[in-house]
Amino acid sequence: MSDRMQVSATEAGLVRVFAIDLPPDGIAGFTDPDSPGIATIRDALGAQALSPDHVDLVRLADLGELGLDGYLTEGLGVAADEIAPDRARLRALTGYVLVLPSRAFAGTAQVLTPRAPLRWIGTYAEPQAQAQSDFTPLRSEGAKGAPLKRGPSDAAISGRVAAVALLVLFLLVAIMVWIAA
């Protein structure tokens, strides 16, 4: 496979899907997310860094009626219109797939050069949150918060320490005078 995919360090909101073209008895190395499985996946992707916590190995038969398209839209939040052009192709896949959200690349800029047994199926965008344009200040009493309670200032604490020190010195002098008398 000669596809090269650029992953930036700040990439967010993309989901890459790869078919794993292996017979059922050869999938064991890919289905174990612990070492050496993750190293095998990283090597097959040509990746420099890969976070095992965000690598999804999916057995398509386990998805049932939901299918891979449903898994992507319902499970990962990919927009349905992103999937629409590939829906039939996603439904026709069998075996296992590798699903990699942007966070699987651990914030590392890298170039992916996937090779067999991985076959790139598609890259899909998660919907972007729309920023609220109305930033009207909140007017409820709960939004005002509690007044800040300030403790004594450094000068007040220093004055108290000096007063205690003078009192102790006065007592020591009084005891010395009493003993001497």
Secondary structure in CASP SS format (residue, H / E / C, confidence):
PFRMAT SS
TARGET T0000
AUTHOR 0000-0000-0000
METHOD secondary structure of the structure
MODEL  1
M C 1.00
S C 1.00
D C 1.00
R C 1.00
M E 1.00
Q E 1.00
V E 1.00
S C 1.00
A C 1.00
T C 1.00
E C 1.00
A C 1.00
G C 1.00
L E 1.00
V E 1.00
R E 1.00
V E 1.00
F E 1.00
A E 1.00
I E 1.00
D C 1.00
L C 1.00
P C 1.00
P H 1.00
D H 1.00
G H 1.00
I C 1.00
A H 1.00
G H 1.00
F H 1.00
T H 1.00
D C 1.00
P C 1.00
D C 1.00
S C 1.00
P C 1.00
G H 1.00
I H 1.00
A H 1.00
T H 1.00
I H 1.00
R H 1.00
D H 1.00
A H 1.00
L H 1.00
G C 1.00
A C 1.00
Q C 1.00
A C 1.00
L C 1.00
S C 1.00
P H 1.00
D H 1.00
H H 1.00
V C 1.00
D E 1.00
L E 1.00
V E 1.00
R E 1.00
L H 1.00
A H 1.00
D H 1.00
L H 1.00
G H 1.00
E H 1.00
L H 1.00
G H 1.00
L H 1.00
D H 1.00
G H 1.00
Y H 1.00
L H 1.00
T H 1.00
E H 1.00
G H 1.00
L C 1.00
G C 1.00
V C 1.00
A C 1.00
A H 1.00
D H 1.00
E H 1.00
I H 1.00
A H 1.00
P H 1.00
D H 1.00
R H 1.00
A H 1.00
R H 1.00
L H 1.00
R H 1.00
A H 1.00
L C 1.00
T C 1.00
G C 1.00
Y E 1.00
V E 1.00
L E 1.00
V E 1.00
L E 1.00
P E 1.00
S H 1.00
R H 1.00
A H 1.00
F H 1.00
A C 1.00
G C 1.00
T C 1.00
A C 1.00
Q E 1.00
V E 1.00
L E 1.00
T C 1.00
P C 1.00
R C 1.00
A C 1.00
P C 1.00
L E 1.00
R E 1.00
W E 1.00
I E 1.00
G E 1.00
T E 1.00
Y E 1.00
A E 1.00
E C 1.00
P C 1.00
Q C 1.00
A C 1.00
Q C 1.00
A C 1.00
Q C 1.00
S C 1.00
D C 1.00
F C 1.00
T C 1.00
P C 1.00
L C 1.00
R C 1.00
S C 1.00
E H 1.00
G H 1.00
A H 1.00
K H 1.00
G C 1.00
A C 1.00
P C 1.00
L C 1.00
K C 1.00
R C 1.00
G C 1.00
P C 1.00
S C 1.00
D H 1.00
A H 1.00
A H 1.00
I H 1.00
S H 1.00
G H 1.00
R H 1.00
V H 1.00
A H 1.00
A H 1.00
V H 1.00
A H 1.00
L H 1.00
L H 1.00
V H 1.00
L H 1.00
F H 1.00
L H 1.00
L H 1.00
V H 1.00
A H 1.00
I H 1.00
M H 1.00
V H 1.00
W H 1.00
I H 1.00
A H 1.00
A C 1.00
END
